[in-house]
Amino acid sequence: MRKRTGLLSLGMLVAGLAFTGWYASRTVLDTERTERVAHAVLTDATIRAFLAERIEPVLAERAPAAAAALTAQAEGAAPAVPGQPAGIDAASVQSQLATVLADPAIQRDLETFIGDLHRVVIGEMTGPVTLAQSDVFRLVVAAAPSTPPDTLAAIPPISFDPPVTPINGLRAAGAHWWWLIGLGGIALVATALALSEDRRSNVRTIGTWLIGLSLVQLLVLWLIPVHVVPAMTDNVWALTVSKVAEALNGGLVIGLFVILGIGIVCRFANLFMRDPTRPTTSPVR
């Protein structure tokens, strides 16, 4: 009996791993979804400040007139007169850029860029990721409408080089092999059920595993990335994945709570099933 229960538990574990891979690849590791929730990523002030800090020195070096226009806009000064030197204040430029990155219209323009950042972080593609010249152009014009038109041509594209994280191997396994792992788990579960006549024990074991797996997945796919990671680090790449998980938490949490509910129902139903280990008593004649 213990061997059959162990086989059923092994099957539930394997099937649970397959489900985790499938579910993650369609939620927090789905980069197409990232593009649809780019606005959620850019609601994070740390991420906006990071992007602004990377853009500002490139503008100051390659398009100083544009950087000067951003400084003037931030300080409420008049636009610089062509041919005369203009001051550039890095903090003012970064502040203007970070502010305009909070604009929903600008965020929609950056959907592909944010999606590509996420793709590199999880290993779906290799970097660097380039913020196109046209996107930088829109940022500058939105942040400083008084920017002289003849200075805009000097604005360059800007490259970002996110690190590839260890998530890559797990993501690839989950995305491409979940179905095979799942078939193995189903086969083990089916074999264990066929060999055992103790339905009560089987229902109890399945319910216990469903409860445990749903709680572990809630921890790994939602609680840690959405609540623990932001509290422990200001790493912008980790925060990017965190904001994606937060934006998708509705469907993610609902799905896992459904599994948790099924597990609880199995454990509750187990209480009303006959225990085959107890001998049945026949009425005395």
N, C-alpha and C positions, 0 to 999 in steps of 0.2 A: 504493500500500500504506500509506504514511504517513497519507494522508487517511482511509482506512478505520480504521486504528488510532486516529487522533484522534477519529473519530466514535464508536467504541466506548468510548474513554476518557470522552468527554463524556457519553455515555449512562450509564455507570457512576457518574459524578459526580452527575448529576441524580437517578438512582435512589437513590444513597446519601444525598443531601439529603432526599429524600422519606422514606426509612427512618428517618433521624435524627429528623425531625419526628414521625413516627408513634410511634416508640419512646419518645421523650421525653414525648409527651403521654399515654402509658400507664404511665409510671414516675414520674420525678421531678416532672413537671408534672400528675400525676393527683391532684387534691385529694380524691377519694373514697378513694384509698389513704392520703392523709395522715391522715384520720380514723381509719383502722385502725391507723396507727402513731403515734398521738398520744403514746403512752407513750414511744416512742423520742425524740421531740422534747423531752419534759419530763425525760428523763434528763440533759440538758445543764444543768449547774449555772448557767451564764451566763444561759440562758433563764429558769430558775426564779427567779434573783435579779432579773432584769429585771421579771418579772411582779410579784414581791413589792414591788419598789420603786415600781411604779406603783399598786399597791393600797393600800399603807400610808398615803400622805398623804390619800387620799380617806376612808379609815376614820377617821383622826385628826381630820379636819374635820367629816365628816358623822355619824360614829358613834363619838365618842370613848370611850364606855363599852366598846364592843367592842375598840377599840385598847388600852384599859387592861387588859382581860381578857387579851389576847394578851401584853402586857408582863408581867403577873403570872404567866402560865403559863410564860413563858420564864425568869423570874427565880425561879420556885418560890415565889412569895409567895402569900398568901391573897387570894381574890377581893376586889375593892373593895366596901365597904359602901355600899349605895344612899344617895345624898344627900351623900356625902362625896367630896371631890376625889381623883382617882386619877392617878398618874403615867403618862405615855406615853413610852416610849423607842422611837424610830424603828427603831434597829438590832435591838432585841428583837422588834418586830412583824414586821419583814422576815424575820428568822431563822425565826420560827415559821411564817410563810406559806411560805417557801421549802422548809422541811422537809416540810410537809404536801403540797406540790405533788409531792413524790417518792413519795407513796403511790399505788400502782397503782389503787386504788378511786377516788381523786380524779381521777387521770389519765383514767380511763374517762368520768367525768362531763364532762370538758373536751374530748372528742373533736370535737364540733361547733365549739367555740370555736377550737381549734387549726387545724381545717380551714379556717375562715373567715379566720384570719390568713394562712394560706398562699394562699388565693384572692385576697386583696387584694395581697399581695406580688408575685404573678405576673400580676396584672391581670385575673383572671377576674371579680372583682367590685370595687366601690368601698367604701371605708371610710366611717366608722369601724367597728370591730368591737366589739361590746358583750359584756362578761362579765356574764351575767344575774345579777339579784339573788339568785336561788335558788342559783346557783353560788358567789357570794361568801359567802352564808349557810353553805353546806356547808363552805367553806374555813375560815371563822372557827370554826364549831362543832368541826370536826375538829382545828383547831390549839389551841383553848382550850375544852374541854368545859364549863368552869365559867362561860362567858359568860352573864350574866343574860338570861333569855328576853325580858324586856321591852325590851332594848336591840337585839335582832336586827331589829326592824321598821325601825330607822333606817338599816340597812345599804343603800346604794344600788347600782344597777348601775354598772359601771365601763367607760368607753370607751377603746379603743386605736386609734391612727391610724397604721397602717403605711404607709410610702411605696410608691407604685406604681413598679416598676422597669422598665427597658427590655425585660425578658423578655417583656412583654405582647405586643408586635408579633410577635416570633418564635413565641411560644406560639400566637397566633391563626392565624398562617400554617401552622404545623405541624399544628394540630388540624383545620383546616377544608379545607386545600388539599393535604395530603400525597398524597391519591389521584390528583389531577390531575397533580401534579409527577411522581409515580411512573409514571403512564401515559406521560408524555412521555419519561422515562428508558428505560422498557421499549421504547418505539417506536424510540428511537435505537439501543439495543442490538440489537434485532431487525433493523433496517435494516443496521447495520454487519456483522452476522453473515451476512445474506443476500448482501451485496456481496463478501464476502471468502471465498476458498477456503482460506486459510491457517488451518486449525483449530488448529495448534500455537501460532501467535502469538495467536489469540483466547483460547485457554485460559490462556496466560501472562498476557495483559493482564487478564483477568477475575480471575485469582488474585491478581495484584499489587494490584488495586483493592480486592478484598475484604479483604486483609491491611491495607492502608493505612486503609481506612474503619473497620475494627473497632478499630484502634489509636487513631485520632483520636477515635472515639466513647468508647472507654474513658477517654481523657484528659479529654474535655469533660464527659461525663455521670457519671463516677465519680471519677477521680483528683483532678481540680481541686475539685469540690464537697465530696468526703468528706475529703480530706487537705490540700489546699492552702488552701482558704478558712478552715477553723478555725485554721490556723497563722498566717494573715496578718491576721485581723480578729476583733474581739469584737462586731461588729454583729449584733444579735440576729435581724434579719430574714434576713440572709445565713445565719446559723447554722440558722435554721428550715429553709430549703431544703436545707442541708447534711445535717441530721439525717434528713430524709426520704430523701435519696439514700442515706445510709448504711443506713437500715432496709430499703431495697429493693435493696441491692447484690447480694443472692443471685441473683435472677432476672435482674437487669441484666447482671451480669458473666458469668453462664453463657450468656446469649443471645449476647453479643458474642464470647465465646470459641468458640462454635459457628461463627459467621461466620469468625473467624480460622482455625479448623481447616479449613473448606471452602476458604478461600483457599490454605492451605498444601498441601492435597491437589491443587488445580489446578496449583500450581507444580511439585509433585512429578510429577504425571501428564504434564506438559509435557515432561519429560525423556525419556519413552519414546514420544513421538509423532514421526512422520516429519517432517523439515524439508523443506518443498517447495522451498526455495531451493537445496538441494543436488541436483545431477543424479544420477539413478539410473544405476548402472553395470550394463551387461548382461554376462553371462558370455562370455568369449572362446571361440569355437569353433575 
